[in-house]
Amino acid sequence: MMTELEITMRAKSYIDSLAQGIDPISGKMAKEDDVINNLRISRCLYYVSGILQKVIDNGGEIQKVRKKRNDKMAFSLTDEQIVNLKPDAAELSVSKIVKIINEQIDDGAMKKLKVTTVTNWLVKMGFLEEITEMGRTVKMPTDAGSEIGMRIRQFTDTGRTVKYVVYSSAAQ
């Protein structure tokens, strides 16, 4: 008895043969005027073959089931994932750093790391401090943060100056 995955693999092989103008049962080339030699039909068959390959690559599952946020595991990295993380030579914002870290995980099964989690931890560790500027609370590097390579950058957007923290490769 064949498994669902084996059936899918066989179906893909039949579709591949048809897309190439070959009868999958006899192995003979179809006649030139046969409908399976029509370019549109052939392209459609190659498309279906690609979809079946994705199903096969997914272990026979049609679609990965994305878990609800509450059903996901807490964020964590394996030793191997940590080793894959390399500091960038460019100064990066914390949001870019968190995005790079989150690319290491299966976000269908695990909660993503949040920027606020990182910045709150940096405040707790004494590398950032919360200050109030023009009625807004912002996080800025402390002397300890500056020593490890955290810097303030700014740009002007619609007439107002926006400040943000960047992290050197040492601070990353």
C-alpha positions in Angstrom: 0.0 0.0 0.0 1.4 3.4 -1.0 1.6 6.4 1.4 0.1 9.7 0.5 3.7 11.0 -0.2 4.4 8.2 -2.5 1.2 8.8 -4.4 2.0 12.5 -4.7 5.5 11.6 -6.0 4.0 9.2 -8.6 1.4 11.8 -9.6 4.3 14.3 -10.1 6.2 11.8 -12.3 3.0 11.4 -14.5 2.6 15.1 -14.7 6.3 15.6 -15.7 6.0 12.9 -18.4 2.8 14.6 -19.8 4.5 18.0 -19.7 7.3 16.5 -21.9 4.8 15.0 -24.3 5.3 11.5 -23.1 2.5 9.0 -22.2 3.3 8.1 -18.6 1.9 4.6 -18.9 3.4 3.4 -22.1 6.5 5.7 -22.2 5.8 6.6 -25.8 5.9 10.1 -27.3 2.5 11.6 -27.9 1.6 12.5 -31.5 2.6 16.0 -32.5 -1.0 17.1 -32.8 -2.0 15.6 -29.4 -3.4 18.1 -26.9 -0.6 17.4 -24.3 1.8 18.9 -26.9 0.0 22.2 -26.8 2.3 24.8 -25.4 -0.3 26.2 -23.0 -1.2 22.7 -21.7 2.6 21.9 -21.3 3.2 25.1 -19.3 0.2 24.3 -17.1 1.5 20.8 -16.5 5.0 22.2 -15.5 3.2 24.6 -13.1 1.3 21.8 -11.5 4.5 19.7 -11.2 6.1 22.6 -9.4 3.2 22.7 -6.9 3.5 19.0 -6.3 7.2 19.4 -5.7 6.5 21.9 -3.0 4.0 19.4 -1.4 6.7 16.7 -1.6 9.3 19.0 -0.1 6.8 19.7 2.7 6.7 16.0 3.6 3.4 15.5 1.7 1.6 18.2 3.5 -0.4 20.6 1.3 0.2 23.6 3.5 2.2 24.3 6.6 -0.2 24.9 9.4 0.6 28.2 11.1 0.1 28.1 14.8 -1.8 30.8 16.6 0.5 33.1 18.5 -0.5 31.6 21.9 0.3 28.1 20.6 3.8 29.0 19.5 7.0 28.2 21.5 8.7 31.0 23.2 11.6 32.6 21.2 14.9 30.9 21.5 17.9 30.1 19.3 19.9 26.9 19.1 23.7 27.0 19.4 23.9 26.4 15.6 21.6 29.4 14.9 23.7 31.6 17.2 26.8 30.6 15.3 25.1 31.6 12.1 24.7 35.1 13.3 27.6 37.3 12.3 27.9 41.1 13.1 27.5 43.3 10.1 30.3 45.7 9.2 27.7 48.5 8.8 26.0 50.2 11.7 22.5 48.7 12.0 19.4 49.8 13.8 17.9 47.5 16.4 15.0 46.7 14.1 17.3 45.5 11.4 19.3 43.4 13.9 16.1 41.8 15.3 14.9 41.1 11.7 18.2 39.3 11.0 17.8 37.2 14.2 14.2 36.4 13.4 15.3 35.0 10.0 17.0 32.2 11.9 13.7 30.8 13.4 10.6 29.0 12.0 8.1 31.7 12.8 5.3 29.3 12.1 6.2 27.4 15.2 8.0 30.0 17.4 7.2 33.5 18.5 9.4 36.2 17.0 11.8 38.3 19.0 10.5 41.8 19.5 12.4 45.0 19.2 10.9 46.2 22.5 12.2 43.0 24.2 15.8 43.8 23.1 15.6 47.5 23.9 14.0 46.9 27.3 16.8 44.4 28.0 19.4 47.0 27.0 17.9 49.5 29.4 17.9 46.9 32.2 21.6 46.1 31.4 22.5 49.8 31.5 23.4 50.3 27.8 20.3 52.4 27.0 18.4 54.9 29.1 14.9 56.4 28.7 14.8 60.2 28.4 12.0 62.6 27.5 12.5 64.8 24.4 9.8 67.1 23.2 7.2 65.2 25.2 8.2 61.8 23.9 10.1 59.1 25.8 13.0 57.8 23.7 15.8 55.4 24.4 19.4 56.8 24.1 22.8 55.1 24.7 24.3 55.5 28.1 28.1 56.0 28.5 28.3 52.2 28.7 26.3 51.9 25.5 28.5 54.4 23.7 31.6 52.5 24.9 30.5 49.3 23.2 29.6 51.1 19.9 26.1 52.4 20.2 25.6 55.8 18.4 22.9 58.3 17.7 22.0 59.0 14.1 19.4 61.4 12.9 17.5 62.4 9.8 14.9 65.1 9.0 11.5 63.9 8.0 8.8 66.5 7.0 10.5 69.2 9.0 11.2 67.3 12.2 14.4 65.7 13.3 14.2 62.0 14.1 16.9 60.4 16.2 17.6 56.7 16.3 20.3 54.4 17.8 22.6 52.4 15.5 24.8 49.6 16.6 28.4 49.1 15.4 29.5 45.5 14.7 31.0 45.4 18.2 27.7 46.4 19.7 25.7 44.0 17.6 
